[in-house]
Amino acid sequence: MKEEEYYTIKEVAKMLKVAYLTVYRWIRAGKLEAVKAGKQYRIKKRNLDKFLKV
């Protein structure tokens, strides 16, 4: 079984060259699907790819 690749908000922000808070707002608005692990969010690679195609 292949493991999913996950990113932190900070990693996604750096990849997309946007602020940390921008990515956080996308998650809170439901635009970018993320999983909450404790106090942190994790974004699956496939969810990020889906978000970028829209």
CHARMM internal coordinates of N, CA and C (Angstrom, degrees):
IC EDIT
DIST 1 N 1 CA 1.4485
DIST 1 CA 1 C 1.5298
ANGL 1 N 1 CA 1 C 109.39
DIST 1 C 2 N 1.3183
ANGL 1 CA 1 C 2 N 115.42
DIHE 1 N 1 CA 1 C 2 N 129.65
DIST 2 N 2 CA 1.4661
ANGL 1 C 2 N 2 CA 120.66
DIHE 1 CA 1 C 2 N 2 CA -177.92
DIST 2 CA 2 C 1.5246
ANGL 2 N 2 CA 2 C 110.80
DIHE 1 C 2 N 2 CA 2 C -80.26
DIST 2 C 3 N 1.3198
ANGL 2 CA 2 C 3 N 115.88
DIHE 2 N 2 CA 2 C 3 N 134.27
DIST 3 N 3 CA 1.4588
ANGL 2 C 3 N 3 CA 120.08
DIHE 2 CA 2 C 3 N 3 CA 178.90
DIST 3 CA 3 C 1.5221
ANGL 3 N 3 CA 3 C 110.74
DIHE 2 C 3 N 3 CA 3 C -81.37
DIST 3 C 4 N 1.3316
ANGL 3 CA 3 C 4 N 114.92
DIHE 3 N 3 CA 3 C 4 N 142.59
DIST 4 N 4 CA 1.4647
ANGL 3 C 4 N 4 CA 121.55
DIHE 3 CA 3 C 4 N 4 CA 176.44
DIST 4 CA 4 C 1.5198
ANGL 4 N 4 CA 4 C 109.55
DIHE 3 C 4 N 4 CA 4 C -73.23
DIST 4 C 5 N 1.3117
ANGL 4 CA 4 C 5 N 115.44
DIHE 4 N 4 CA 4 C 5 N 147.84
DIST 5 N 5 CA 1.4627
ANGL 4 C 5 N 5 CA 120.56
DIHE 4 CA 4 C 5 N 5 CA 174.64
DIST 5 CA 5 C 1.5203
ANGL 5 N 5 CA 5 C 107.81
DIHE 4 C 5 N 5 CA 5 C -97.74
DIST 5 C 6 N 1.3308
ANGL 5 CA 5 C 6 N 116.26
DIHE 5 N 5 CA 5 C 6 N 130.89
DIST 6 N 6 CA 1.4555
ANGL 5 C 6 N 6 CA 122.57
DIHE 5 CA 5 C 6 N 6 CA -178.54
DIST 6 CA 6 C 1.5195
ANGL 6 N 6 CA 6 C 110.82
DIHE 5 C 6 N 6 CA 6 C -117.51
DIST 6 C 7 N 1.3298
ANGL 6 CA 6 C 7 N 115.73
DIHE 6 N 6 CA 6 C 7 N 149.29
DIST 7 N 7 CA 1.4589
ANGL 6 C 7 N 7 CA 122.21
DIHE 6 CA 6 C 7 N 7 CA 176.30
DIST 7 CA 7 C 1.5190
ANGL 7 N 7 CA 7 C 109.59
DIHE 6 C 7 N 7 CA 7 C -123.67
DIST 7 C 8 N 1.3176
ANGL 7 CA 7 C 8 N 116.36
DIHE 7 N 7 CA 7 C 8 N 153.43
DIST 8 N 8 CA 1.4647
ANGL 7 C 8 N 8 CA 121.10
DIHE 7 CA 7 C 8 N 8 CA 172.70
DIST 8 CA 8 C 1.5236
ANGL 8 N 8 CA 8 C 107.75
DIHE 7 C 8 N 8 CA 8 C -87.49
DIST 8 C 9 N 1.3188
ANGL 8 CA 8 C 9 N 115.85
DIHE 8 N 8 CA 8 C 9 N 167.62
DIST 9 N 9 CA 1.4687
ANGL 8 C 9 N 9 CA 119.95
DIHE 8 CA 8 C 9 N 9 CA 176.42
DIST 9 CA 9 C 1.5242
ANGL 9 N 9 CA 9 C 109.43
DIHE 8 C 9 N 9 CA 9 C -60.02
DIST 9 C 10 N 1.3144
ANGL 9 CA 9 C 10 N 116.27
DIHE 9 N 9 CA 9 C 10 N -41.42
DIST 10 N 10 CA 1.4687
ANGL 9 C 10 N 10 CA 121.28
DIHE 9 CA 9 C 10 N 10 CA -178.88
DIST 10 CA 10 C 1.5368
ANGL 10 N 10 CA 10 C 111.24
DIHE 9 C 10 N 10 CA 10 C -61.08
DIST 10 C 11 N 1.3331
ANGL 10 CA 10 C 11 N 117.07
DIHE 10 N 10 CA 10 C 11 N -42.41
DIST 11 N 11 CA 1.4690
ANGL 10 C 11 N 11 CA 120.89
DIHE 10 CA 10 C 11 N 11 CA 179.26
DIST 11 CA 11 C 1.5253
ANGL 11 N 11 CA 11 C 111.29
DIHE 10 C 11 N 11 CA 11 C -65.22
DIST 11 C 12 N 1.3281
ANGL 11 CA 11 C 12 N 116.70
DIHE 11 N 11 CA 11 C 12 N -42.80
DIST 12 N 12 CA 1.4715
ANGL 11 C 12 N 12 CA 120.82
DIHE 11 CA 11 C 12 N 12 CA 179.62
DIST 12 CA 12 C 1.5247
ANGL 12 N 12 CA 12 C 109.93
DIHE 11 C 12 N 12 CA 12 C -64.57
DIST 12 C 13 N 1.3233
ANGL 12 CA 12 C 13 N 116.63
DIHE 12 N 12 CA 12 C 13 N -43.15
DIST 13 N 13 CA 1.4671
ANGL 12 C 13 N 13 CA 120.80
DIHE 12 CA 12 C 13 N 13 CA 179.10
DIST 13 CA 13 C 1.5283
ANGL 13 N 13 CA 13 C 110.75
DIHE 12 C 13 N 13 CA 13 C -59.70
DIST 13 C 14 N 1.3160
ANGL 13 CA 13 C 14 N 116.62
DIHE 13 N 13 CA 13 C 14 N -41.70
DIST 14 N 14 CA 1.4650
ANGL 13 C 14 N 14 CA 120.86
DIHE 13 CA 13 C 14 N 14 CA -179.90
DIST 14 CA 14 C 1.5335
ANGL 14 N 14 CA 14 C 111.07
DIHE 13 C 14 N 14 CA 14 C -67.32
DIST 14 C 15 N 1.3485
ANGL 14 CA 14 C 15 N 116.94
DIHE 14 N 14 CA 14 C 15 N -41.40
DIST 15 N 15 CA 1.4683
ANGL 14 C 15 N 15 CA 121.46
DIHE 14 CA 14 C 15 N 15 CA 179.62
DIST 15 CA 15 C 1.5261
ANGL 15 N 15 CA 15 C 111.57
DIHE 14 C 15 N 15 CA 15 C -63.03
DIST 15 C 16 N 1.3402
ANGL 15 CA 15 C 16 N 116.07
DIHE 15 N 15 CA 15 C 16 N -41.59
DIST 16 N 16 CA 1.4632
ANGL 15 C 16 N 16 CA 121.06
DIHE 15 CA 15 C 16 N 16 CA -175.85
DIST 16 CA 16 C 1.5281
ANGL 16 N 16 CA 16 C 113.46
DIHE 15 C 16 N 16 CA 16 C -91.28
DIST 16 C 17 N 1.3441
ANGL 16 CA 16 C 17 N 114.98
DIHE 16 N 16 CA 16 C 17 N -2.84
DIST 17 N 17 CA 1.4699
ANGL 16 C 17 N 17 CA 121.38
DIHE 16 CA 16 C 17 N 17 CA 179.71
DIST 17 CA 17 C 1.5226
ANGL 17 N 17 CA 17 C 111.65
DIHE 16 C 17 N 17 CA 17 C 57.35
DIST 17 C 18 N 1.3381
ANGL 17 CA 17 C 18 N 114.43
DIHE 17 N 17 CA 17 C 18 N 48.16
DIST 18 N 18 CA 1.4644
ANGL 17 C 18 N 18 CA 121.79
DIHE 17 CA 17 C 18 N 18 CA 174.64
DIST 18 CA 18 C 1.5234
ANGL 18 N 18 CA 18 C 107.93
DIHE 17 C 18 N 18 CA 18 C -129.06
DIST 18 C 19 N 1.3120
ANGL 18 CA 18 C 19 N 115.95
DIHE 18 N 18 CA 18 C 19 N 170.30
DIST 19 N 19 CA 1.4604
ANGL 18 C 19 N 19 CA 120.79
DIHE 18 CA 18 C 19 N 19 CA 179.91
DIST 19 CA 19 C 1.5295
ANGL 19 N 19 CA 19 C 110.87
DIHE 18 C 19 N 19 CA 19 C -74.45
DIST 19 C 20 N 1.3258
ANGL 19 CA 19 C 20 N 115.31
DIHE 19 N 19 CA 19 C 20 N 152.58
DIST 20 N 20 CA 1.4635
ANGL 19 C 20 N 20 CA 122.80
DIHE 19 CA 19 C 20 N 20 CA 176.24
DIST 20 CA 20 C 1.5258
ANGL 20 N 20 CA 20 C 110.27
DIHE 19 C 20 N 20 CA 20 C -52.75
DIST 20 C 21 N 1.3275
ANGL 20 CA 20 C 21 N 116.04
DIHE 20 N 20 CA 20 C 21 N -45.01
DIST 21 N 21 CA 1.4591
ANGL 20 C 21 N 21 CA 121.56
DIHE 20 CA 20 C 21 N 21 CA -177.32
DIST 21 CA 21 C 1.5305
ANGL 21 N 21 CA 21 C 112.10
DIHE 20 C 21 N 21 CA 21 C -64.02
DIST 21 C 22 N 1.3101
ANGL 21 CA 21 C 22 N 117.59
DIHE 21 N 21 CA 21 C 22 N -31.31
DIST 22 N 22 CA 1.4679
ANGL 21 C 22 N 22 CA 121.29
DIHE 21 CA 21 C 22 N 22 CA 177.85
DIST 22 CA 22 C 1.5217
ANGL 22 N 22 CA 22 C 110.02
DIHE 21 C 22 N 22 CA 22 C -63.09
DIST 22 C 23 N 1.3312
ANGL 22 CA 22 C 23 N 117.23
DIHE 22 N 22 CA 22 C 23 N -47.21
DIST 23 N 23 CA 1.4709
ANGL 22 C 23 N 23 CA 121.56
DIHE 22 CA 22 C 23 N 23 CA 179.28
DIST 23 CA 23 C 1.5264
ANGL 23 N 23 CA 23 C 109.43
DIHE 22 C 23 N 23 CA 23 C -63.76
DIST 23 C 24 N 1.3185
ANGL 23 CA 23 C 24 N 116.71
DIHE 23 N 23 CA 23 C 24 N -42.20
DIST 24 N 24 CA 1.4677
ANGL 23 C 24 N 24 CA 121.18
DIHE 23 CA 23 C 24 N 24 CA 178.30
DIST 24 CA 24 C 1.5314
ANGL 24 N 24 CA 24 C 110.54
DIHE 23 C 24 N 24 CA 24 C -59.20
DIST 24 C 25 N 1.3088
ANGL 24 CA 24 C 25 N 117.31
DIHE 24 N 24 CA 24 C 25 N -42.49
DIST 25 N 25 CA 1.4717
ANGL 24 C 25 N 25 CA 121.54
DIHE 24 CA 24 C 25 N 25 CA 179.26
DIST 25 CA 25 C 1.5232
ANGL 25 N 25 CA 25 C 111.71
DIHE 24 C 25 N 25 CA 25 C -65.62
DIST 25 C 26 N 1.3355
ANGL 25 CA 25 C 26 N 117.50
DIHE 25 N 25 CA 25 C 26 N -37.93
DIST 26 N 26 CA 1.4654
ANGL 25 C 26 N 26 CA 120.95
DIHE 25 CA 25 C 26 N 26 CA 176.52
DIST 26 CA 26 C 1.5214
ANGL 26 N 26 CA 26 C 110.29
DIHE 25 C 26 N 26 CA 26 C -60.80
DIST 26 C 27 N 1.3315
ANGL 26 CA 26 C 27 N 116.51
DIHE 26 N 26 CA 26 C 27 N -40.88
DIST 27 N 27 CA 1.4624
ANGL 26 C 27 N 27 CA 121.12
DIHE 26 CA 26 C 27 N 27 CA 179.41
DIST 27 CA 27 C 1.5286
ANGL 27 N 27 CA 27 C 109.87
DIHE 26 C 27 N 27 CA 27 C -66.16
DIST 27 C 28 N 1.3261
ANGL 27 CA 27 C 28 N 117.11
DIHE 27 N 27 CA 27 C 28 N -48.74
DIST 28 N 28 CA 1.4730
ANGL 27 C 28 N 28 CA 121.79
DIHE 27 CA 27 C 28 N 28 CA -178.47
DIST 28 CA 28 C 1.5327
ANGL 28 N 28 CA 28 C 111.31
DIHE 27 C 28 N 28 CA 28 C -62.85
DIST 28 C 29 N 1.3362
ANGL 28 CA 28 C 29 N 117.69
DIHE 28 N 28 CA 28 C 29 N -32.05
DIST 29 N 29 CA 1.4716
ANGL 28 C 29 N 29 CA 121.80
DIHE 28 CA 28 C 29 N 29 CA -179.54
DIST 29 CA 29 C 1.5320
ANGL 29 N 29 CA 29 C 111.86
DIHE 28 C 29 N 29 CA 29 C -81.74
DIST 29 C 30 N 1.3419
ANGL 29 CA 29 C 30 N 116.98
DIHE 29 N 29 CA 29 C 30 N -8.08
DIST 30 N 30 CA 1.4566
ANGL 29 C 30 N 30 CA 120.50
DIHE 29 CA 29 C 30 N 30 CA 179.74
DIST 30 CA 30 C 1.5214
ANGL 30 N 30 CA 30 C 113.93
DIHE 29 C 30 N 30 CA 30 C 84.74
DIST 30 C 31 N 1.3092
ANGL 30 CA 30 C 31 N 117.15
DIHE 30 N 30 CA 30 C 31 N 8.69
DIST 31 N 31 CA 1.4676
ANGL 30 C 31 N 31 CA 121.31
DIHE 30 CA 30 C 31 N 31 CA -179.93
DIST 31 CA 31 C 1.5270
ANGL 31 N 31 CA 31 C 111.67
DIHE 30 C 31 N 31 CA 31 C -78.28
DIST 31 C 32 N 1.3317
ANGL 31 CA 31 C 32 N 116.21
DIHE 31 N 31 CA 31 C 32 N -32.46
DIST 32 N 32 CA 1.4622
ANGL 31 C 32 N 32 CA 122.52
DIHE 31 CA 31 C 32 N 32 CA -179.63
DIST 32 CA 32 C 1.5194
ANGL 32 N 32 CA 32 C 107.71
DIHE 31 C 32 N 32 CA 32 C -122.62
DIST 32 C 33 N 1.3307
ANGL 32 CA 32 C 33 N 115.72
DIHE 32 N 32 CA 32 C 33 N 119.80
DIST 33 N 33 CA 1.4644
ANGL 32 C 33 N 33 CA 120.28
DIHE 32 CA 32 C 33 N 33 CA -178.10
DIST 33 CA 33 C 1.5183
ANGL 33 N 33 CA 33 C 110.47
DIHE 32 C 33 N 33 CA 33 C -77.10
DIST 33 C 34 N 1.3234
ANGL 33 CA 33 C 34 N 116.30
DIHE 33 N 33 CA 33 C 34 N 132.18
DIST 34 N 34 CA 1.4629
ANGL 33 C 34 N 34 CA 121.65
DIHE 33 CA 33 C 34 N 34 CA -179.82
DIST 34 CA 34 C 1.5215
ANGL 34 N 34 CA 34 C 109.74
DIHE 33 C 34 N 34 CA 34 C -143.70
DIST 34 C 35 N 1.3340
ANGL 34 CA 34 C 35 N 114.44
DIHE 34 N 34 CA 34 C 35 N 159.25
DIST 35 N 35 CA 1.4582
ANGL 34 C 35 N 35 CA 121.73
DIHE 34 CA 34 C 35 N 35 CA 178.35
DIST 35 CA 35 C 1.5151
ANGL 35 N 35 CA 35 C 107.59
DIHE 34 C 35 N 35 CA 35 C -109.48
DIST 35 C 36 N 1.3142
ANGL 35 CA 35 C 36 N 116.65
DIHE 35 N 35 CA 35 C 36 N 133.58
DIST 36 N 36 CA 1.4569
ANGL 35 C 36 N 36 CA 119.97
DIHE 35 CA 35 C 36 N 36 CA 178.49
DIST 36 CA 36 C 1.5250
ANGL 36 N 36 CA 36 C 108.56
DIHE 35 C 36 N 36 CA 36 C -91.24
DIST 36 C 37 N 1.3195
ANGL 36 CA 36 C 37 N 115.87
DIHE 36 N 36 CA 36 C 37 N 120.79
DIST 37 N 37 CA 1.4649
ANGL 36 C 37 N 37 CA 122.68
DIHE 36 CA 36 C 37 N 37 CA 178.83
DIST 37 CA 37 C 1.5216
ANGL 37 N 37 CA 37 C 107.35
DIHE 36 C 37 N 37 CA 37 C -114.41
DIST 37 C 38 N 1.3201
ANGL 37 CA 37 C 38 N 116.24
DIHE 37 N 37 CA 37 C 38 N 97.88
DIST 38 N 38 CA 1.4655
ANGL 37 C 38 N 38 CA 119.58
DIHE 37 CA 37 C 38 N 38 CA -174.66
DIST 38 CA 38 C 1.5111
ANGL 38 N 38 CA 38 C 109.11
DIHE 37 C 38 N 38 CA 38 C 70.48
DIST 38 C 39 N 1.3208
ANGL 38 CA 38 C 39 N 115.94
DIHE 38 N 38 CA 38 C 39 N -119.92
DIST 39 N 39 CA 1.4672
ANGL 38 C 39 N 39 CA 120.87
DIHE 38 CA 38 C 39 N 39 CA 178.79
DIST 39 CA 39 C 1.5203
ANGL 39 N 39 CA 39 C 112.60
DIHE 38 C 39 N 39 CA 39 C -98.75
DIST 39 C 40 N 1.3305
ANGL 39 CA 39 C 40 N 116.90
DIHE 39 N 39 CA 39 C 40 N -1.73
DIST 40 N 40 CA 1.4620
ANGL 39 C 40 N 40 CA 120.66
DIHE 39 CA 39 C 40 N 40 CA -176.19
DIST 40 CA 40 C 1.5205
ANGL 40 N 40 CA 40 C 111.27
DIHE 39 C 40 N 40 CA 40 C -112.09
DIST 40 C 41 N 1.3275
ANGL 40 CA 40 C 41 N 114.94
DIHE 40 N 40 CA 40 C 41 N 155.60
DIST 41 N 41 CA 1.4592
ANGL 40 C 41 N 41 CA 121.23
DIHE 40 CA 40 C 41 N 41 CA 175.22
DIST 41 CA 41 C 1.5169
ANGL 41 N 41 CA 41 C 109.70
DIHE 40 C 41 N 41 CA 41 C -101.09
DIST 41 C 42 N 1.3308
ANGL 41 CA 41 C 42 N 115.34
DIHE 41 N 41 CA 41 C 42 N 146.30
DIST 42 N 42 CA 1.4576
ANGL 41 C 42 N 42 CA 121.95
DIHE 41 CA 41 C 42 N 42 CA 173.97
DIST 42 CA 42 C 1.5227
ANGL 42 N 42 CA 42 C 107.31
DIHE 41 C 42 N 42 CA 42 C -126.77
DIST 42 C 43 N 1.3304
ANGL 42 CA 42 C 43 N 115.75
DIHE 42 N 42 CA 42 C 43 N 135.82
DIST 43 N 43 CA 1.4591
ANGL 42 C 43 N 43 CA 121.64
DIHE 42 CA 42 C 43 N 43 CA -179.08
DIST 43 CA 43 C 1.5186
ANGL 43 N 43 CA 43 C 108.31
DIHE 42 C 43 N 43 CA 43 C -111.87
DIST 43 C 44 N 1.3359
ANGL 43 CA 43 C 44 N 116.40
DIHE 43 N 43 CA 43 C 44 N 124.31
DIST 44 N 44 CA 1.4625
ANGL 43 C 44 N 44 CA 120.22
DIHE 43 CA 43 C 44 N 44 CA 177.43
DIST 44 CA 44 C 1.5240
ANGL 44 N 44 CA 44 C 108.82
DIHE 43 C 44 N 44 CA 44 C -70.72
DIST 44 C 45 N 1.3234
ANGL 44 CA 44 C 45 N 115.48
DIHE 44 N 44 CA 44 C 45 N 146.59
DIST 45 N 45 CA 1.4641
ANGL 44 C 45 N 45 CA 121.10
DIHE 44 CA 44 C 45 N 45 CA 179.77
DIST 45 CA 45 C 1.5270
ANGL 45 N 45 CA 45 C 110.29
DIHE 44 C 45 N 45 CA 45 C -57.54
DIST 45 C 46 N 1.3292
ANGL 45 CA 45 C 46 N 117.03
DIHE 45 N 45 CA 45 C 46 N -43.74
DIST 46 N 46 CA 1.4774
ANGL 45 C 46 N 46 CA 119.68
DIHE 45 CA 45 C 46 N 46 CA -178.37
DIST 46 CA 46 C 1.5283
ANGL 46 N 46 CA 46 C 111.81
DIHE 45 C 46 N 46 CA 46 C -65.89
DIST 46 C 47 N 1.3423
ANGL 46 CA 46 C 47 N 117.67
DIHE 46 N 46 CA 46 C 47 N -33.02
DIST 47 N 47 CA 1.4579
ANGL 46 C 47 N 47 CA 119.97
DIHE 46 CA 46 C 47 N 47 CA 176.65
DIST 47 CA 47 C 1.5281
ANGL 47 N 47 CA 47 C 111.41
DIHE 46 C 47 N 47 CA 47 C -69.34
DIST 47 C 48 N 1.3302
ANGL 47 CA 47 C 48 N 116.36
DIHE 47 N 47 CA 47 C 48 N -36.47
DIST 48 N 48 CA 1.4614
ANGL 47 C 48 N 48 CA 120.60
DIHE 47 CA 47 C 48 N 48 CA 176.58
DIST 48 CA 48 C 1.5216
ANGL 48 N 48 CA 48 C 110.42
DIHE 47 C 48 N 48 CA 48 C -66.12
DIST 48 C 49 N 1.3409
ANGL 48 CA 48 C 49 N 116.26
DIHE 48 N 48 CA 48 C 49 N -43.58
DIST 49 N 49 CA 1.4658
ANGL 48 C 49 N 49 CA 120.64
DIHE 48 CA 48 C 49 N 49 CA 178.20
DIST 49 CA 49 C 1.5241
ANGL 49 N 49 CA 49 C 111.03
DIHE 48 C 49 N 49 CA 49 C -60.52
DIST 49 C 50 N 1.3235
ANGL 49 CA 49 C 50 N 116.42
DIHE 49 N 49 CA 49 C 50 N -41.92
DIST 50 N 50 CA 1.4765
ANGL 49 C 50 N 50 CA 122.11
DIHE 49 CA 49 C 50 N 50 CA 179.46
DIST 50 CA 50 C 1.5380
ANGL 50 N 50 CA 50 C 109.42
DIHE 49 C 50 N 50 CA 50 C -63.72
DIST 50 C 51 N 1.3235
ANGL 50 CA 50 C 51 N 116.97
DIHE 50 N 50 CA 50 C 51 N -42.92
DIST 51 N 51 CA 1.4746
ANGL 50 C 51 N 51 CA 121.96
DIHE 50 CA 50 C 51 N 51 CA 179.08
DIST 51 CA 51 C 1.5193
ANGL 51 N 51 CA 51 C 110.92
DIHE 50 C 51 N 51 CA 51 C -61.49
DIST 51 C 52 N 1.3280
ANGL 51 CA 51 C 52 N 117.30
DIHE 51 N 51 CA 51 C 52 N -40.34
DIST 52 N 52 CA 1.4596
ANGL 51 C 52 N 52 CA 121.31
DIHE 51 CA 51 C 52 N 52 CA -177.07
DIST 52 CA 52 C 1.5221
ANGL 52 N 52 CA 52 C 112.73
DIHE 51 C 52 N 52 CA 52 C -72.64
DIST 52 C 53 N 1.3316
ANGL 52 CA 52 C 53 N 117.99
DIHE 52 N 52 CA 52 C 53 N -24.15
DIST 53 N 53 CA 1.4667
ANGL 52 C 53 N 53 CA 121.30
DIHE 52 CA 52 C 53 N 53 CA 179.74
DIST 53 CA 53 C 1.5209
ANGL 53 N 53 CA 53 C 112.40
DIHE 52 C 53 N 53 CA 53 C -76.04
DIST 53 C 54 N 1.3291
ANGL 53 CA 53 C 54 N 117.22
DIHE 53 N 53 CA 53 C 54 N -22.29
DIST 54 N 54 CA 1.4756
ANGL 53 C 54 N 54 CA 121.52
DIHE 53 CA 53 C 54 N 54 CA -176.95
DIST 54 CA 54 C 1.5081
ANGL 54 N 54 CA 54 C 110.50
DIHE 53 C 54 N 54 CA 54 C -76.89
END
COOR INIT
IC SEED 1 N 1 CA 1 C
IC BUILD
